[in-house]
Amino acid sequence: MKLGIIGTGMIVQEFLPTLVTIPGIEVLGLQGIPQEMEQVKVLADTNGVAHAVSDFEALVALGIDVVYVAVPNFLHVHYSKLALQKGLHVIVEKPATSNEAELIELATLAAENQVFIFEAVTTSYLKGFAKIKEWLPEVGQIKLVQSQYSQYSSRYDAFKEGKILPTFDPQKSGGALMDLNLYNLHLVLGLFGQPEDSHYFPTIERGIDTNGILTLHYPDFQAFCLAAKDSKGMIGAIIQGDKGVIRTSLSPNAIGKVILEKNDGTSLEFEEDNFQNRLLPEFTAFINAINSKDQNFYQEAMARSLMVSQIQTKARIENGIIFPADQK
């Protein structure tokens, strides 16, 4: 599988050294902006990537099969469409799009061109997630679920001083719901499916949510997704049932240790061995699905992304957090 990467930000810098080692993946090129080509070339050379380019057509000309889109949120749909229209598979960083309508458009375009588009969200592909699903029956009837991811953003100080960077910019599809709370949503929806209803209670500064609580209403229990980019706090998930509880030790994009504690006093623990990089399992799964043309896997992943995007879009609009994509 021949891969081209669009973007040179933090996530690419973190993952590229691991990505180039995955069997079956050949990273042919790295696309950056013209003003930063010197840095792009250094990043490519350091990781053994043969080509550094400044435009999409040059990346495609390398003979790639798959595009990894890792640019700011508001640009995801643009580059994903370009790739899909050329019959290329797409792996796009979360959030895949700014709203549900854009994701439906991309899914339709992928189907028309007989290719896949995956949202790169680590949660559902981690072994810890699979273990939670396996242990769910052990806690009996679900009574209460909460997933929390609070992390003081390195860009929040600048935001408070009036410098608006993409992660806090409503013009660029930023905010806590689109970033950290997305992982909470993928965890809860991946385990329990579509809720009956949802409501979002954000703290809004300069037109964007810097933190928020998202409530998900299921027939027999409530789930709460809490995320903050403006403060430190607890991380991890707690799933409470009438026979026990499941806890995780890390945020929902990593999961970490999974702990089962039953009412009878017994307990079990699981922690993934030889954990190299949290993005590795998802990329391995995506490449395997593309190579095997696994429609079932693809449809399940897309359905989950669409559920998340639907809830995010509703939550934002109900609270007056409007992106340019919502006004098209």
C-alpha positions as CSV (number, residue, x, y, z in Angstrom):
1,M,0.0,0.0,0.0
2,K,1.5,3.3,-1.1
3,L,0.6,6.2,1.2
4,G,0.8,10.0,0.8
5,I,0.5,12.3,3.8
6,I,-1.1,15.8,3.7
7,G,0.0,17.8,6.7
8,T,3.1,18.2,8.9
9,G,1.6,19.1,12.3
10,M,2.0,17.6,15.7
11,I,0.2,14.3,15.0
12,V,2.3,13.6,11.9
13,Q,5.5,14.4,13.7
14,E,4.5,12.1,16.5
15,F,3.4,9.2,14.4
16,L,5.5,9.2,11.3
17,P,8.5,7.4,12.8
18,T,6.1,4.5,13.7
19,L,4.1,4.7,10.5
20,V,7.1,4.1,8.2
21,T,7.8,0.8,10.1
22,I,4.3,-0.7,9.5
23,P,4.6,-3.8,7.3
24,G,2.7,-3.3,4.0
25,I,2.8,0.5,4.1
26,E,5.2,2.5,1.9
27,V,5.1,6.2,2.7
28,L,6.0,7.8,-0.7
29,G,5.4,11.5,0.0
30,L,4.7,14.2,2.5
31,Q,2.8,17.4,1.5
32,G,3.2,20.7,3.3
33,I,2.6,24.3,2.6
34,P,5.0,26.2,0.2
35,Q,6.2,28.6,2.9
36,E,7.5,25.7,5.1
37,M,9.1,23.4,2.5
38,E,12.4,23.5,4.2
39,Q,10.9,22.0,7.4
40,V,8.8,19.6,5.4
41,K,11.9,18.2,3.7
42,V,13.7,17.8,7.0
43,L,10.7,15.9,8.4
44,A,10.6,13.7,5.3
45,D,14.4,13.0,5.2
46,T,14.5,12.3,8.9
47,N,11.9,9.5,8.5
48,G,13.1,8.1,5.2
49,V,10.2,9.5,3.1
50,A,11.5,10.0,-0.4
51,H,9.4,13.0,-1.5
52,A,8.4,16.3,0.0
53,V,5.9,18.2,-2.1
54,S,3.9,21.4,-1.8
55,D,0.7,20.6,-3.7
56,F,-1.8,17.7,-4.0
57,E,-1.3,17.0,-7.7
58,A,2.4,16.4,-7.1
59,L,1.5,14.0,-4.2
60,V,-0.9,12.0,-6.4
61,A,1.7,11.8,-9.2
62,L,3.9,9.7,-6.9
63,G,1.5,6.8,-7.5
64,I,-0.1,6.6,-4.1
65,D,-3.1,4.4,-3.3
66,V,-4.1,6.0,0.1
67,V,-4.1,9.6,1.4
68,Y,-3.7,10.4,5.1
69,V,-5.2,13.8,5.7
70,A,-3.8,15.5,8.8
71,V,-4.4,19.2,8.3
72,P,-6.5,21.6,10.5
73,N,-10.2,20.5,10.9
74,F,-11.8,22.9,8.5
75,L,-9.6,21.6,5.6
76,H,-10.4,17.9,6.1
77,V,-13.3,17.9,3.7
78,H,-11.5,19.7,0.9
79,Y,-8.5,17.3,0.7
80,S,-10.7,14.3,1.3
81,K,-12.9,15.2,-1.6
82,L,-9.9,15.7,-3.9
83,A,-8.6,12.3,-3.0
84,L,-11.9,10.4,-3.3
85,Q,-12.6,12.0,-6.7
86,K,-9.3,10.5,-7.9
87,G,-10.3,7.1,-6.7
88,L,-7.9,7.1,-3.7
89,H,-8.7,5.6,-0.3
90,V,-8.7,8.2,2.5
91,I,-7.7,8.1,6.2
92,V,-8.6,11.5,7.7
93,E,-7.8,12.7,11.1
94,K,-10.6,13.3,13.5
95,P,-13.0,15.0,13.3
96,A,-13.5,13.7,9.7
97,T,-15.6,16.8,8.8
98,S,-17.0,19.9,10.4
99,N,-20.6,18.6,10.4
100,E,-22.8,15.6,9.5
101,A,-23.8,16.9,6.0
102,E,-20.1,17.0,5.0
103,L,-19.5,13.5,6.2
104,I,-22.6,12.1,4.3
105,E,-21.2,13.8,1.2
106,L,-17.8,12.2,1.6
107,A,-19.3,8.8,2.3
108,T,-21.5,9.1,-0.8
109,L,-18.5,10.1,-2.9
110,A,-16.4,7.2,-1.5
111,A,-19.2,4.8,-2.5
112,E,-19.4,6.2,-6.0
113,N,-15.7,5.8,-6.5
114,Q,-15.6,2.3,-4.8
115,V,-13.1,3.4,-2.2
116,F,-13.0,3.7,1.6
117,I,-12.8,6.8,3.8
118,F,-11.9,6.2,7.5
119,E,-11.9,8.7,10.4
120,A,-8.7,8.3,12.3
121,V,-10.0,7.9,15.9
122,T,-7.9,5.5,18.0
123,T,-10.5,4.5,20.6
124,S,-12.4,1.7,18.9
125,Y,-9.2,-0.1,17.6
126,L,-7.4,-0.4,20.9
127,K,-7.3,-3.8,22.7
128,G,-8.6,-2.1,25.8
129,F,-11.8,-1.2,24.0
130,A,-12.3,-4.8,23.0
131,K,-11.7,-5.9,26.6
132,I,-14.4,-3.4,27.8
133,K,-16.9,-4.9,25.3
134,E,-16.0,-8.4,26.5
135,W,-16.5,-7.5,30.1
136,L,-19.7,-5.5,29.8
137,P,-22.0,-8.5,30.6
138,E,-20.0,-9.0,33.9
139,V,-21.4,-5.7,35.4
140,G,-25.0,-6.6,34.8
141,Q,-27.6,-4.0,33.8
142,I,-25.9,-0.7,32.9
143,K,-26.9,2.0,35.3
144,L,-24.6,5.0,34.7
145,V,-21.7,5.7,32.3
146,Q,-19.2,8.6,32.2
147,S,-16.2,9.3,30.1
148,Q,-13.9,12.2,30.8
149,Y,-11.0,13.8,29.0
150,S,-9.7,17.1,30.4
151,Q,-6.4,18.4,29.3
152,Y,-5.2,22.0,29.6
153,S,-4.4,23.0,26.1
154,S,-0.9,24.4,25.3
155,R,-2.8,27.0,23.2
156,Y,-5.2,28.2,25.8
157,D,-3.0,30.8,27.3
158,A,-2.7,32.4,23.9
159,F,-6.4,32.2,23.4
160,K,-7.0,34.1,26.7
161,E,-4.8,36.8,25.4
162,G,-6.8,37.1,22.2
163,K,-4.7,35.0,19.8
164,I,-7.1,32.6,18.2
165,L,-5.4,29.5,17.0
166,P,-7.3,26.8,15.0
167,T,-8.1,24.6,18.0
168,F,-10.2,27.4,19.5
169,D,-11.4,29.0,16.3
170,P,-15.0,28.6,15.3
171,Q,-14.0,29.7,11.8
172,K,-11.8,26.6,11.6
173,S,-14.1,24.1,13.3
174,G,-12.4,24.1,16.7
175,G,-13.6,23.6,20.2
176,A,-13.7,20.9,23.0
177,L,-16.6,19.0,21.5
178,M,-14.8,18.5,18.1
179,D,-11.5,17.5,19.8
180,L,-11.4,15.8,23.2
181,N,-15.1,15.1,23.6
182,L,-15.1,13.3,20.2
183,Y,-13.1,10.5,21.9
184,N,-15.6,10.2,24.7
185,L,-18.4,10.0,22.1
186,H,-16.6,7.3,20.1
187,L,-16.1,5.3,23.3
188,V,-19.7,5.5,24.5
189,L,-21.4,5.1,21.1
190,G,-19.0,2.3,20.2
191,L,-20.1,0.4,23.2
192,F,-23.8,1.3,23.4
193,G,-24.9,2.6,20.0
194,Q,-27.2,5.5,19.2
195,P,-28.8,7.2,22.2
196,E,-32.5,8.2,22.3
197,D,-31.5,11.9,22.8
198,S,-28.6,14.1,23.6
199,H,-28.0,17.5,25.1
200,Y,-24.8,19.6,25.4
201,F,-23.9,22.1,28.1
202,P,-20.8,24.0,27.1
203,T,-18.7,26.8,28.5
204,I,-18.4,29.2,25.6
205,E,-15.6,31.8,25.3
206,R,-15.2,34.0,22.2
207,G,-17.8,31.9,20.4
208,I,-16.2,28.5,21.0
209,D,-16.7,25.8,23.6
210,T,-13.6,25.5,25.8
211,N,-15.2,22.8,27.9
212,G,-18.6,21.0,28.0
213,I,-20.7,18.2,29.3
214,L,-22.6,16.1,26.8
215,T,-25.5,14.0,28.1
216,L,-26.6,10.9,26.2
217,H,-30.0,9.4,27.1
218,Y,-30.5,5.6,26.7
219,P,-33.7,3.7,27.6
220,D,-32.3,2.4,30.9
221,F,-29.4,4.6,31.8
222,Q,-27.7,7.9,31.3
223,A,-24.2,8.6,29.9
224,F,-22.1,11.7,30.4
225,C,-19.2,12.8,28.2
226,L,-17.1,15.5,29.8
227,A,-14.2,17.3,28.1
228,A,-12.1,20.4,28.9
229,K,-9.4,22.2,27.0
230,D,-9.2,25.1,29.5
231,S,-8.4,23.1,32.7
232,K,-6.9,19.9,34.0
233,G,-9.1,17.3,35.4
234,M,-9.9,13.6,35.7
235,I,-9.5,11.3,32.7
236,G,-10.9,7.9,32.0
237,A,-14.2,6.1,31.8
238,I,-16.5,4.5,34.4
239,I,-19.2,2.1,33.5
240,Q,-21.5,1.2,36.4
241,G,-23.8,-1.8,36.5
242,D,-25.9,-3.5,39.1
243,K,-23.3,-6.3,39.4
244,G,-20.1,-4.3,39.2
245,V,-18.1,-1.5,37.6
246,I,-15.5,-1.1,34.8
247,R,-12.9,1.6,35.0
248,T,-10.1,2.8,32.7
249,S,-6.9,4.4,33.8
250,L,-6.3,6.7,30.8
251,S,-8.2,9.0,28.5
252,P,-10.5,7.4,25.9
253,N,-8.0,7.8,23.1
254,A,-5.5,5.6,24.9
255,I,-7.8,3.7,27.5
256,G,-4.8,2.3,29.4
257,K,-5.5,-0.2,32.1
258,V,-9.0,-1.7,32.2
259,I,-10.3,-2.7,35.6
260,L,-13.3,-4.9,36.4
261,E,-14.6,-4.8,40.0
262,K,-17.6,-7.0,40.8
263,N,-20.0,-6.8,43.7
264,D,-18.9,-10.2,45.0
265,G,-15.4,-8.8,45.6
266,T,-13.7,-10.4,42.6
267,S,-11.7,-8.2,40.2
268,L,-9.8,-8.4,37.0
269,E,-7.3,-6.2,35.2
270,F,-6.1,-5.9,31.6
271,E,-3.4,-3.7,30.1
272,E,-2.1,-3.9,26.6
273,D,1.4,-5.4,26.3
274,N,4.2,-3.8,24.2
275,F,2.2,-0.7,23.5
276,Q,4.2,1.3,21.0
277,N,2.0,4.1,19.6
278,R,-1.8,4.6,20.1
279,L,-2.2,5.3,16.4
280,L,-0.7,2.0,15.3
281,P,-3.7,-0.3,15.9
282,E,-6.1,1.9,13.9
283,F,-3.7,2.3,10.9
284,T,-3.1,-1.5,10.9
285,A,-6.8,-2.1,10.9
286,F,-7.5,0.4,8.1
287,I,-4.8,-1.0,5.8
288,N,-6.0,-4.5,6.4
289,A,-9.6,-3.5,5.6
290,I,-8.5,-1.7,2.4
291,N,-6.3,-4.6,1.3
292,S,-9.1,-7.2,1.9
293,K,-11.9,-4.9,0.7
294,D,-13.7,-5.6,4.0
295,Q,-17.1,-3.8,3.5
296,N,-18.5,-5.0,6.8
297,F,-15.6,-3.4,8.7
298,Y,-15.8,-0.2,6.7
299,Q,-19.6,0.2,7.1
300,E,-19.3,-0.3,10.8
301,A,-16.6,2.3,11.1
302,M,-18.5,4.8,8.9
303,A,-21.8,4.2,10.9
304,R,-20.0,5.0,14.1
305,S,-18.4,8.2,12.7
306,L,-21.8,9.3,11.3
307,M,-23.5,8.8,14.7
308,V,-20.8,10.9,16.4
309,S,-21.0,13.6,13.8
310,Q,-24.8,13.8,14.0
311,I,-24.6,14.3,17.8
312,Q,-21.8,16.9,17.5
313,T,-23.6,18.9,14.9
314,K,-26.9,18.9,16.9
315,A,-25.0,19.9,20.1
316,R,-23.1,22.8,18.5
317,I,-26.1,24.3,16.6
318,E,-28.4,24.1,19.7
319,N,-25.7,26.1,21.6
320,G,-25.1,28.7,18.8
321,I,-21.6,27.4,17.9
322,I,-21.8,27.8,14.2
323,F,-19.1,26.9,11.7
324,P,-18.8,28.2,8.2
325,A,-19.6,24.7,6.9
326,D,-23.0,24.9,8.6
327,Q,-24.0,27.9,6.5
328,K,-23.4,26.4,3.1
